[in-house]
Each structure stands twice: as structure tokens, then as C-alpha cells.
Amino acid sequence: MARNKSERQEQVLAYLERYGSVTLQEMTDKFDCSEATARRDLDDLEKAGQVIRTMGGGAKYAGGGLIREVPFREKQHELFREKEAIAGLAASLVEEGDVVGLTGGTTTFLIAKALKKRRNITVVTNAVNIAMELADCEELQIVLTGGVLRNRSFELCGPLAEQTVKALNIHKMFMGVDGVTEQGVSTYSELEANIANLLMQRAKLTIAVFDHTKVGKASLFHVAGLSELHACITDKRPAADSADGAALAGVKVYAAEDETDSRKEG
């Protein structure tokens, strides 16, 4: 039996390393603590980057090389030019009259900025920061889902968001992801994975957008298989004979570097 907070948290980590996940009920039963104490322990371990919180208040072990969540403010300046090029290419695929879906993310935020001067377009998003960025665009119609705000990503998730999405029809959906492998695209948050998958179901075309550092890496929660995507947009096309190239072999890939090269040749 753990005698103090530090010892109890070490035991929780050992349990997670062995079993992969833990619920609040298991916490209170196995570590003889209250639910409030269990939540505080998991909060501390999450802040230390050692666990990943899940729906219902429990947690999963953060080991095994999985991608961990970085808050929007911290990653918005990373690979900015690459993401801006991806956003420009994505925006070029949008036509007048389109209903465009945008999940949260630093790349989709830049897609929103690239659409600001367009006319007669409806943007559906569950990201509060994207809606605010487009709020002063009189020529665009903005649909913001309801839901519970995740402050690390500014995305609205949960049953309220999902209920809104079920009533919509989207022409082109641009989905930000945290990882891309042969198994499909993935993200850090279970709630965000759920809403992204539902947006896909309501969209005629779904296009994943990500920079080259996401290829070959997996995040915790699966969103969709590559066969479920219409296309992907990235900054740099991986070599066909590389592991990253193999991961994307089954999906149409648009690469921003191709557009840059064609302009140079022209």
C-alpha cells in the first residue's frame, strides 16, 4: 500500500506500464484513494507527460513512442512556412459555393486565413480560434459547432458538437492530424478523433493536411484508414522507396513542393 503521494503515483505508473490503461474506479479500488485524489494524481502525471487522459477521467500509458500533445500556442510557429504552403495548396482546391469543413490545428488555422478573401463559401468548424479568425469576413458564412472546449487545441468536442455535425452536409473537409502511418491517420485526443471521424462521415471529400514530420509516426487515437481519405496534402513528397513513401502509397498525395517547383520551371 502506498504511504504517500509520490509512492502512489509510482505504483500507478507501474500499473499503467503493465496494463496500458486505468479507470478512475480501478484507481480508487487498487490504490485505496478517493476519486478526487485519483484525478489529482492523473492530472500530475499528465502534466509530467507520463500519461494521457481519456474519456471518463481515466488514463493511458504515454510510453511506447506515441506522439504527445503540444498546445496550439507552442506549435503554431513550428514549420510555419511549410504549413503556410500546405494551406495555400488546400485553399486552391476550394471553389465558390463549397461548404468547407475544418478541424482544429495549426495547419487548418492557416487554411482558414487563406480563405479569408474568398466569396460565397461556408466554413464548418469545431475550432473556436478558426471561427474567430473568420468572424469579420462578411462574404463567408461560418458554422461553429457547440461542445466542450479543449483549451490546448481550441476545439469543441463531445455530444453537443457531434449533434451539430450530424445535421450538416460538407463538400470538402480538411482534417489536421498528429500522425500518419500505413494503418491510417491518428490524433492525440479521443474526443477530437471522434468529432473528426464524424465530420468525415458528413463530407463528400476528406483531405488530411500535415507536414512531413507527421509521416511514419502514430498518435494515440486512430481517426481513419488511408483508404477512407480522398487525398492528403503535405509540404514534401516522401521518396517512393522510403518507409514514409510506403506509408502513403495507397492515397493520392498533393505536395506543396511540387507547386513551388512548377512555378520555378515556368
N, C-alpha and C positions, 0 to 999 in steps of 0.2 A: 504494500500500500504506500502511495506517495505521501511524504511527510510535508512537502512544501510545493509552492507553485512551480519552481524550476524543475524539480524532480518529476512532478506530474506531467509537465509538458514534454519532458524527455521520454516518458513512458508512452504518451500519446503519439509522438513521432515514431517510436519503435513499433507501435501497433500499426500505424499507417504504412510504414515501410514494408511490413509483413503482409497486410491485408489490402492495402491500396486506398481504402476509404473508411470513414467513420460517420455515424449519425449522432445527433445530439442524445438520443436515447441510449445508444451504446456508450457514449461518453459518461453519462450520469451513472449507468449501471456498472461499468468496468473500472471507473476511476473514482467512484464514491464522491461525486461532487454535484452541486446544483446545476440546473440548466444555465443560469446566469454565469456561473463560474466556467462552465464548458464553453459558452460563447466567447467569454473574455480570453480564455486560453487559445481558442482558434483564431480570434482576432489578432492576438500577439504573434502567433505562428505565421499568419498570413502576412502581416507587416514585415516579418523577417524573411519572407519569400520561401518558407518551408512547406506551406500547404496552400491549397486552392479551395476556396469556399464554394459550396454547391447549394442548389435549391433545397430548402428545408432547414438550412442552418448548419449542415454538416460540412465535411471537408474531404478532399482527396490529397494524396501524397504528391508533392511537387517535384519529386525526383524523376530520374529516367530520361533527362534531356528534353523534356517538354518545354515549349515556349512559355514564358511567363508574361503576365500583363504589364505593360508600361502605360502610365496615364497619358492621355491625349496631349497635355501641355508639354510633357517631356519628349515626346517623339515627333511633334509636328514640324520641327526643324531638321530632323534627320532625313538625309537624301532628298532634300526639298526640290532640287532641280529635276531629279529623276521622277518624283511623284507629280510634279507640275507637267512634265512631258506626257506622263500616263494620262493625266486629267485632260490635257488638251486633245489627245487622241480619242479619249472616251467621248468628250463633248462633240467631236466632229461626227460621231455616229448618230447624234440626236437630230431629229428632223422636226420641223414645225408641226404642231398638233400632237406630238408624242406625250404620253404620260410616263414620266421617268421616275424610277424608284432608286433611292439612295440609302444604303445602310450607313451607320456611323463609321468614322475612321478618318485618318489624316488624308488619305488619297481621295476618298469620296468628298471630303470637305473642299478639296481643290477642284473637283469636278463641279461642285455647286458654284464656286467662284467663276469658273469658266463659262457657266450657263447664264450668268447674271445679265448679259446684254442681249440674250435671246428673247424671242417673242412667241406668244401662243404656245407655251409649254406648261404642263402641270408637273410639279415635283412632289412625289410622295416620299416622306422620310420619317424615321423614328428617332432622328438625331436632333436634339434641341438646338445645338450650335449651327447646324446646317440651315434649319428653318429661320433662325435669327439672321444668318448671313444673307438670306434671300428675302427677308421681310420687307425691304424697301424697293423691291423690283415690281413695279406696277404691271408689267407685261407678263409676269409669271403668276400662276396660281399655285399656292403652297398648301399641301395637306400634311399636317403633323398628327401622328398617332397619339393617343393617350398612353398611359402606362406609368410605371415606376422608374424614376431616373437613376441610372448608374453614373455616378459622378466622375468616374475615371474615363468614361467614353462619351458622356453626354447622351447616351442612347436611352430611349424609353422602351421598357420591356414588360413582360408579364401579360396576364389575361386581358387587360384593357387595351393594350397595344394590339394584341392578336385579334381581338374582336373587331377593331377598326379595319385591320388589313383584310379580314375575311370578306369585307363588303366592297373591296376595290378591284379594279382591273388595271394592270400595268403593262405598258408596251415593252419597255426596256428597263431592266433592273441592273444597276451597277452595285456589286457587293464587295466590300472590303473584307479581307481575310487575314489571319495571322500565320497560316501555314498552308503549304501546297505539296502534296506527295502523290504517289500513284494511287493511294487509297482515296484521295479527294482533298477538299478544302476544309479547313478547320479554324476554330477561333477559341479564345481563352475562356469566354463566358458561356455557360449553359443557357442562360436567358437570351443572350444575343444570338446564339446558334439557333434557338427555337424560332425567334422572330425572323431571322434571315431565311430560314427554310420555308416559313410561311409566306414571306414576300416572294420567294421563288415560285411557289405554287400559284400565286396570283399573277405572275408575269409571263408574257409571251416569250421573251428572251431574257436570259440571265447571263451577265458577263461579270466574271470575277476580276478585280483590279488589285494588283500587288506589285511591289518592287522585287528585284531579283533575289534579294536576301531571304525572301519567304519560301523560295522554291527548295524542296528537299527537306523541309522542316515541318514538324507536326505540332499543333497546339492540342489542348486537352479535348475539346468537344468537336466532333465531326458535324459538318454542316451539310455537305452533299458530295456525291461522287463526281468525278470529272465528266462522266458521260451525261450527267444531268445539266451541265453548263452548255450554253451556246458557244461561248468563246471566253478567252482570257486576254487581258491587256497588261503588259508588263513593260519595263523600261529596256531590258536587254534580253535578247533571244538566246536561250541556252544552246550550246552545241548539241547537235542531234545525237552524237555518240557519247555524250556525258550522262551521268546519273540524273542530273536535273533535266536534261533533254528527254530522257526516258520517262521521267515523271509526267511530262506534259505531252507525250507522244499521241495521246488519244483525244486531244482537244485543239480546236483552232486557236492559234496564238497571234495576237497583234502585238508588235514590239515598237515602242516609240523610236528606238534607234533606227529602224527601217525607214521611218518617215524622215528622220534627220539626214540619213544617207542619200535618200532620193532627192532631197532638196539640194544637197551639195552637188550631186551629179547634174542636176538641172541647171 
